[in-house]
Amino acid sequence: MAIDFRHWPSKVANILVYVTLLSGNIYSTFGGGQDQDSPYDSKHQSYITPASFTFYIWTLIHFLLGGMVVYQWFTDKVYEAVGWHFVMASLFNALWLGLWSSGQTFLAFIALFFATGAVSFIYYRLKDQDNAETLLDVIFLHLPFSLYHAWIFVLLITNLFAIISPIRHDGPSTFQVVLAIAGLAFIAATVIGYIEYKQGDVAGALVLAWYLFGVFDQQEQDAIHWTALGLGIAVAAYTLKPFVFRLVGRQTGETAPLLG
């Protein structure tokens, strides 16, 4: 494949913001002072915050996005789907990291809301284009944004709960338990959209299952703990639906490629 220099300003900008986002995540995890708050080991916790290991899904997302910023030089499909929206998403995401680390949880939520909007624009444009013609298209264009879209949605909800229902020293109130279960159910319910909408996005649905298992591991309150496990199992099982439909030979939308 020959290098394609069309739209090079956007491609260069994608590289710069990718490096910014990657370095911000690395610094927030391994660097900084004791007063800083890493999203991987956060002081801003709620009753739907998952275990710290759950956040290492960023490693896979960054790896795939790194492939995307290389792959963009060999196909115009990346620019057609992503445009300048990856730049916007990365800048707002980096801003979220900075605000979160400094304890500005409300402002962090606002920044993450705009980042989620930019990622969602890319995600649904990829859905509408439906042009994953090669394995490279799947791995370095569709897959990273399937994972990114599901994960940034999870981060948005957990950030919201860190504002409205933070951890209490004397344990959660009944209202907080009910609110946490409702939040987990809302996140789990979105798997229906991932599986049923157009191609059937198994990758995005599995991110939700991963998160729910992380909540099960982290939260000790019985109702939240076991609800997270039950919802995680249900979500993981529901992701099998497109494969089952393939096996029985039903020619529906679920028989299409299983990535967003």
C-alpha positions, 0 to 999 in steps of 0.5 A: 500500500502506498502512503496517502498524503491527502488530508495530511493536516488532519492526520498529523493532528491525529498523531499529536493528540494521540500522543497527548492522550497516551502520555496523559493516561500514562502520567496519571497512572504512574506519575504525579504527586500523592495529591493527584487522583489517578482514574485507575486508583481513584479517590473520587469513588462511588458505589458503581466504581469498578476495580482498578484493574478494569481501567486497564482496558485503556491499554488495548484501546490505546494500542488499537488507536495507535494502529489507527493513526498509522493506518490512516496514512494508507487509506482515506477511510479513516479520514472519511469516518473520523475527520477532525472528531478524533482530535476533539475527542482526544483533547476533551479526554485529556482535559477530563484527565487533568480535571479529574486528577485535580479533583474538579469532578463536575468540570471533568464530567462536562469535558467528558460529555463533549468527548463522548459526543465526539466519539459517538459521532465517529462511532455512528458514522462508522455504523452508517458507512458499514465499510469494513472491507478488510481485516485492517479496517476491522482491527484499526478502524472499527474495533478501536472506536467500538471499545472507545465508545462503550468505555467512554460511556461507562466513564461518563456514568461513573463520573456522574455517580462520583458527583451525585453519590460519592462513597460514605464512611458509614456505608451507603444509604438505602437510596444510594444502594437503589441508585447504584443498582439503577445505574448498573441496570441502565449501563447493562441495558445499553447492551441491547443497543450494541447487539441489536443496532445494525451490525451487532457490536459484540466488542462494545457489549463485552466492554460493558460486561468487563465493567460490570465484573469490575464492579462486582470485584470492587463493591462489597455491599451485598445488593450492589455486589451480586447485582453487578455479577448477575448483570455481568453474566447476563450481558456476557450471555447476551453477546452470544446472540449474534453468534447463535443466529449465525449458527442457526442460519438466520439472515438478519442484521446480526449475521453481519460483521460483529463490530461497530 
